Each structure stands twice: as C-alpha cells, then as structure tokens.
Amino acid sequence: MHDIPTQDPDRDGPDEAARDDAAKLKRKTYERELHKLQVQLCHLQDWVKRTGARIIVVFEGRDAAGKGGTIKAITERVSPRVFRVVALPAPSDRQKTQIFIQRYVEHFPAAGEIVIFDRSWYNRAGVEHVLGFCSEAEYHRFLDLCPRIERFIVDGGTQLIKFWLEVGKQEQKRRFQARIEDPLRQWKLSPMDLESYGRWYEFSKARDAMLAATDTDDAPWHVIRSDDKRRARLNCIAHLLHLIPYREQKREAVTLPKRGKANAYDDALRDRRFVPERY
C-alpha cells in the first residue's frame, strides 16, 4: 500500500492553483459584460426615480469576500443620489443604548432611492456574536425578531434584497496575503480581519445559524460564490436586475441649445493659481 501524501489544508497544490487561474474570467470578457449590466442599472435608476420605488440591498459575507468591489461595480456609473451606499462604523456610546436596528433604520430609502448596506444589522448575527460584542440573549433575540422586522419592512412597500458573498478558505487566505504585501491594499487589513481569519469555523457556524433563521419568503438570502471576483460581480448584478421588476423608461431626444451671444466677452481664465501640469 502506498503512503498517501498529506497536504496543508490551507494551501493549494500547484496544479489546483493553475486550474483556478485558468478558470477565472478574463478581463476583456468581464469589462464587456459589465458594461452591458451597467447600462441596465442606469435603466433601473430611471425606473426607480419615476415610480418612487424604495429598495434596500444588503451585502454580507466573510471578510475579503469581495463586497466592496461588487458594490463599486454596481454604483460607479449611476447617481449617488439614487444609489446610496451605507457603511456604518462601530456604534457610538449613545447608539449602543438605542434599539439595535435604530441606527440602520434612519438610513432607509425614501421614494426613488436604492440604499445599499455594506454590512448591516446582520453584524449582530456574525461579528458581534462570534467576538462577544453582544450577549447570548441579545444574539438569540435578534435571530428571533429579525424575520418579523424584515416582514414589516417588506409589507410597508420596501423591497429588501439580501446577498451573501461566500469565499473559500484558500482564496480568502490569498486575498489577506495580498493585503499584507500590497501597499495599496494594506488599509483594507484590520485587526478584526485577522481575528475573523483565525476563527473561520466559528464564523461558519454563525453564518449557518443566521441563514437558517433569517432566510424567509419575505426576505430570502441570495448566495454568490465569490472566489472569482469578476464572475461574482457579474452574477450579483445580473441577479439584482432579475429581482427588480423594472422597465426601461423612454427618454425624449435631447439636443444641445445654441449658446447666446448677447453677453459675450473674452472669458478665458487668466491669472489664477493653476495646478502645475506634472504629467
């Protein structure tokens, strides 16, 4: 009988890593498909403004799962007055004394708005629970009340869409390592990231309990595989568009008016502090 070689479970073999790289979506294909989806997001924006729709999109997932990049891909071609991104810091001392969801509710959309939460009230079911920032009673109360609160939101006429981005152990490790080594990414690496990396299985159990308790017909979870960031972004945007019953809005043809010459003068800007042209 031959001995079976052992392998570090947190490391890919060279063949596996090569297969992963080969399977990832090529940049040219990604950019072509992203452009098509971003055109549809602009149509969605027009529909939301005209109909007065209210939409909440929640992004959750493991650290380094690609939430920020996906949100950027959604919002980079649309108006921030229609697509508002909310990424709240740790609660203040005053906010800690409020009803738990209160600080999130104040950011909910008015008519004609889409609010994207980069992490949300689900912090209680994840990082707060695993790292001991809330009591066991507060945690279980959240899991019990959350579906009822979300039903209230949906019954009030707000569409609630929840995405969970799921990244694998090896890919998360690669991304954390890149944050350590790349000075353009080091700001993304926080002590909380390192803590979550070391507690992979505790966060897995918290994830499973959260999904089991809060995946409802009123507000289901939509899980995105995110080991390939480009595919994840495209799949997420395409599914977001699929979930919202928008229609392309007709726009009247626009032509530029003629510039009036009644008050014409030499308006060339001179003698001002122009920025030096270094490039």
Secondary structure, 3 states (H helix, E strand, C coil): CCCCCCCCCCCCCHHHHHHHHHHCCCHHHHHHHHHHHHHHHHHHHHHHHHHCCEEEEEEEECCCCCHHHHHHHHHCCCCCCCEEEECCCCCCHHHHCCCCCHHHHCCCCCCCEEEEEECCHHHHHCHHHHCCCCCHHHHHHHHHHHHHHHHHHHHCCEEEEEEEEECCHHHHHHHHHHHHHCCCCHHHCCHHHHHHHHCHHHHHHHHHHHHHHHCCCCCCEEEEECCCHHHHHHHHHHHHHHHCCCCCCCCCCCCCCCCCCCCCCCCCCCCCCCCCCCC
